[in-house]
Amino acid sequence: MKKIQNWILALLFVASTGGATLAVAMPQTAAAACNDRLLTFPAWFKGLTTSNCDIQAPSSAKGGISGFIWTIVLNVIEFMMQLVGYISVGFIITGGFKYMTSAGAPDAAARARKTITNAVIGLIIAVFSVAIVNVVAGAIK
């Protein structure tokens, strides 16, 4: 009976994740693919594509070659700042776990609170940095 339950659970798991896997594996149109983001991370070529999703020549970009390069640099900076945001959330979760498992030890609880505080400060800085990068990128485009 236990083996049947395990097989049923395994089949349910495969059936439920199969749709998500199929959606990721299906080829997309070029126009949809050039606008996709993964976990909110921008593509390095965001803002550098033509209407049919081809990367434009650096000389035809707004601002010429320097505008082309600065757009790529700002996209990479935005990617890194968003990565810092995700890492900050991970540290908030870690600090919360350490706080819950401190078992009343005041020094462990203080270290956990310090971790959470530093992670929240890092998250705020990352959010504002992404906003500033987007404003500068909008000014370049």
ROKOL-268517 format. One record per residue: residue number from 0; residue in three letters; chain; y, z, x of N, C-alpha, C in turn. Coordinates in steps of 0.1 Angstrom, whole numbers. Layout:
BEGIN
(NUM,'ALA','A',(Y,Z,X),(Y,Z,X),(Y,Z,X))
...
This chain:
BEGIN
(0,'MET','A',(-12,0,8),(0,0,0),(13,0,9))
(1,'LYS','A',(12,7,20),(24,8,29),(26,-5,35))
(2,'LYS','A',(15,-12,39),(17,-26,45),(24,-35,35))
(3,'ILE','A',(20,-35,23),(26,-44,13),(41,-41,11))
(4,'GLN','A',(44,-28,11),(58,-24,10),(66,-30,22))
(5,'ASN','A',(60,-28,34),(67,-33,46),(69,-48,46))
(6,'TRP','A',(59,-56,41),(60,-70,40),(70,-74,29))
(7,'ILE','A',(71,-67,19),(81,-70,8),(95,-67,14))
(8,'LEU','A',(97,-56,21),(110,-53,27),(114,-64,37))
(9,'ALA','A',(104,-68,45),(107,-78,55),(111,-91,49))
(10,'LEU','A',(104,-95,38),(107,-108,31),(121,-107,24))
(11,'LEU','A',(124,-95,19),(137,-93,13),(148,-94,23))
(12,'PHE','A',(146,-89,35),(155,-89,46),(157,-104,50))
(13,'VAL','A',(147,-111,52),(148,-125,56),(155,-133,45))
(14,'ALA','A',(152,-131,33),(158,-138,22),(173,-135,21))
(15,'SER','A',(176,-123,23),(191,-119,22),(199,-124,34))
(16,'THR','A',(193,-124,46),(201,-129,57),(199,-144,59))
(17,'GLY','A',(190,-150,53),(188,-165,54),(200,-173,49))
(18,'GLY','A',(206,-169,38),(217,-176,33),(229,-175,43))
(19,'ALA','A',(231,-163,49),(242,-162,58),(239,-171,71))
(20,'THR','A',(227,-171,75),(223,-178,87),(225,-193,84))
(21,'LEU','A',(221,-197,72),(222,-211,68),(236,-216,68))
(22,'ALA','A',(245,-207,63),(259,-210,62),(265,-212,75))
(23,'VAL','A',(261,-204,85),(266,-205,99),(261,-218,105))
(24,'ALA','A',(248,-221,103),(242,-232,109),(245,-246,104))
(25,'MET','A',(251,-246,91),(254,-259,85),(266,-265,92))
(26,'PRO','A',(265,-278,95),(277,-285,101),(289,-285,91))
(27,'GLN','A',(301,-283,97),(313,-283,89),(321,-295,92))
(28,'THR','A',(330,-298,83),(339,-309,85),(348,-306,97))
(29,'ALA','A',(353,-316,103),(362,-314,115),(375,-307,111))
(30,'ALA','A',(380,-310,99),(393,-303,95),(390,-289,92))
(31,'ALA','A',(379,-285,87),(376,-271,84),(373,-264,97))
(32,'ALA','A',(367,-270,106),(363,-264,119),(375,-261,128))
(33,'CYS','A',(385,-269,127),(396,-267,136),(405,-255,131))
(34,'ASN','A',(403,-251,119),(411,-240,113),(404,-227,112))
(35,'ASP','A',(391,-227,116),(383,-215,115),(386,-205,125))
(36,'ARG','A',(384,-192,122),(386,-181,131),(373,-173,131))
(37,'LEU','A',(371,-167,142),(359,-158,143),(364,-144,144))
(38,'LEU','A',(362,-135,135),(367,-121,135),(382,-121,137))
(39,'THR','A',(389,-129,131),(404,-131,132),(408,-136,146))
(40,'PHE','A',(400,-139,155),(404,-144,168),(408,-159,167))
(41,'PRO','A',(419,-163,173),(424,-176,172),(416,-185,182))
(42,'ALA','A',(415,-198,179),(410,-207,189),(421,-210,199))
(43,'TRP','A',(417,-213,211),(426,-215,222),(436,-227,219))
(44,'PHE','A',(431,-236,210),(439,-248,207),(447,-246,194))
(45,'LYS','A',(448,-234,189),(455,-232,176),(470,-238,177))
(46,'GLY','A',(474,-246,169),(487,-252,169),(488,-264,178))
(47,'LEU','A',(477,-269,183),(478,-281,192),(470,-292,187))
(48,'THR','A',(466,-292,174),(458,-303,169),(466,-312,160))
(49,'THR','A',(461,-324,159),(467,-334,150),(462,-332,136))
(50,'SER','A',(465,-341,127),(461,-340,113),(446,-342,111))
(51,'ASN','A',(440,-350,121),(425,-352,120),(418,-343,129))
(52,'CYS','A',(424,-332,134),(417,-321,142),(415,-325,156))
(53,'ASP','A',(421,-335,161),(420,-338,175),(431,-331,183))
(54,'ILE','A',(428,-327,195),(438,-320,203),(448,-331,208))
(55,'GLN','A',(461,-328,205),(471,-338,209),(474,-338,224))
(56,'ALA','A',(479,-349,228),(483,-350,243),(494,-340,246))
(57,'PRO','A',(493,-334,258),(503,-325,262),(517,-330,262))
(58,'SER','A',(519,-343,265),(532,-349,265),(538,-351,251))
(59,'SER','A',(529,-351,240),(534,-353,227),(536,-340,219))
(60,'ALA','A',(533,-329,226),(534,-315,220),(549,-312,219))
(61,'LYS','A',(553,-303,210),(566,-299,209),(570,-291,222))
(62,'GLY','A',(580,-295,228),(584,-288,241),(577,-295,253))
(63,'GLY','A',(570,-305,251),(563,-312,262),(552,-304,268))
(64,'ILE','A',(549,-307,281),(538,-300,288),(540,-285,288))
(65,'SER','A',(553,-280,290),(555,-266,291),(552,-259,277))
(66,'GLY','A',(556,-266,266),(553,-261,253),(538,-260,250))
(67,'PHE','A',(531,-271,255),(516,-271,254),(510,-260,261))
(68,'ILE','A',(514,-257,273),(508,-246,281),(512,-233,275))
(69,'TRP','A',(524,-231,271),(528,-218,265),(521,-215,252))
(70,'THR','A',(518,-225,244),(510,-223,232),(496,-218,236))
(71,'ILE','A',(490,-224,246),(476,-220,250),(477,-205,255))
(72,'VAL','A',(487,-202,263),(489,-189,269),(491,-179,258))
(73,'LEU','A',(499,-182,248),(501,-173,236),(488,-171,228))
(74,'ASN','A',(480,-181,226),(468,-180,219),(458,-171,227))
(75,'VAL','A',(458,-172,240),(449,-164,248),(454,-149,247))
(76,'ILE','A',(467,-147,248),(472,-133,247),(469,-127,233))
(77,'GLU','A',(471,-135,223),(467,-130,209),(453,-127,208))
(78,'PHE','A',(444,-135,214),(430,-132,214),(427,-118,221))
(79,'MET','A',(434,-116,233),(431,-104,240),(437,-92,233))
(80,'MET','A',(448,-93,226),(454,-82,219),(446,-78,207))
(81,'GLN','A',(440,-88,200),(431,-85,189),(418,-79,194))
(82,'LEU','A',(413,-83,206),(402,-76,212),(405,-62,215))
(83,'VAL','A',(417,-59,220),(421,-45,222),(421,-37,209))
(84,'GLY','A',(425,-43,198),(425,-37,185),(411,-33,181))
(85,'TYR','A',(401,-42,183),(387,-39,179),(382,-28,188))
(86,'ILE','A',(385,-28,201),(380,-18,210),(386,-5,206))
(87,'SER','A',(399,-4,202),(406,8,197),(398,14,185))
(88,'VAL','A',(395,5,176),(387,10,164),(374,16,168))
(89,'GLY','A',(367,10,178),(355,15,183),(357,29,189))
(90,'PHE','A',(368,31,196),(371,44,202),(374,54,191))
(91,'ILE','A',(381,50,180),(383,59,169),(370,64,163))
(92,'ILE','A',(361,55,162),(348,58,156),(340,67,166))
(93,'THR','A',(341,64,179),(334,73,189),(340,87,189))
(94,'GLY','A',(354,88,189),(360,101,188),(357,108,176))
(95,'GLY','A',(356,102,165),(352,109,152),(338,114,153))
(96,'PHE','A',(329,106,159),(315,110,160),(314,123,170))
(97,'LYS','A',(322,122,181),(322,133,190),(328,146,184))
(98,'TYR','A',(338,144,175),(344,155,168),(334,161,158))
(99,'MET','A',(327,153,151),(317,158,142),(306,166,148))
(100,'THR','A',(302,161,160),(291,167,167),(295,177,178))
(101,'SER','A',(307,181,178),(312,191,188),(306,205,185))
(102,'ALA','A',(301,207,174),(294,220,170),(303,232,172))
(103,'GLY','A',(315,231,170),(325,242,170),(329,245,184))
(104,'ALA','A',(326,237,194),(330,240,208),(345,235,209))
(105,'PRO','A',(354,244,212),(368,240,211),(372,229,222))
(106,'ASP','A',(366,230,234),(369,220,244),(364,206,240))
(107,'ALA','A',(352,205,234),(347,192,230),(355,187,218))
(108,'ALA','A',(359,195,209),(367,191,198),(381,186,202))
(109,'ALA','A',(387,193,212),(400,189,218),(399,175,225))
(110,'ARG','A',(388,173,232),(386,160,239),(384,149,228))
(111,'ALA','A',(377,152,217),(375,142,207),(388,139,200))
(112,'ARG','A',(396,149,197),(409,146,191),(418,138,200))
(113,'LYS','A',(417,141,213),(425,133,223),(421,119,223))
(114,'THR','A',(408,116,222),(402,103,222),(407,96,209))
(115,'ILE','A',(407,102,198),(412,96,186),(426,93,186))
(116,'THR','A',(434,103,192),(449,101,193),(452,89,202))
(117,'ASN','A',(446,88,213),(448,77,222),(444,64,216))
(118,'ALA','A',(433,64,209),(428,51,203),(438,47,192))
(119,'VAL','A',(443,56,184),(453,52,174),(465,47,180))
(120,'ILE','A',(470,53,191),(482,47,198),(479,33,203))
(121,'GLY','A',(467,31,209),(464,18,214),(463,8,202))
(122,'LEU','A',(458,12,191),(457,3,179),(470,-1,174))
(123,'ILE','A',(479,8,174),(493,5,169),(500,-4,179))
(124,'ILE','A',(498,-2,192),(504,-11,202),(498,-25,201))
(125,'ALA','A',(485,-26,198),(478,-39,197),(483,-46,185))
(126,'VAL','A',(485,-39,174),(489,-46,161),(503,-51,163))
(127,'PHE','A',(512,-43,169),(526,-48,171),(526,-59,181))
(128,'SER','A',(517,-59,191),(517,-70,201),(513,-83,195))
(129,'VAL','A',(503,-82,187),(498,-95,180),(510,-100,171))
(130,'ALA','A',(517,-91,164),(528,-96,156),(539,-102,165))
(131,'ILE','A',(542,-97,176),(552,-102,185),(547,-116,191))
(132,'VAL','A',(535,-117,194),(530,-129,200),(530,-140,189))
(133,'ASN','A',(527,-137,176),(528,-147,165),(542,-151,163))
(134,'VAL','A',(552,-142,164),(566,-146,162),(570,-155,173))
(135,'VAL','A',(567,-152,186),(570,-161,197),(563,-174,196))
(136,'ALA','A',(551,-174,192),(544,-187,190),(550,-195,179))
(137,'GLY','A',(555,-189,168),(562,-196,157),(575,-202,162))
(138,'ALA','A',(581,-195,172),(594,-200,177),(592,-212,186))
(139,'ILE','A',(580,-213,193),(577,-224,202),(573,-236,193))
(140,'LYS','A',(566,-234,182),(561,-246,175),(572,-253,167))
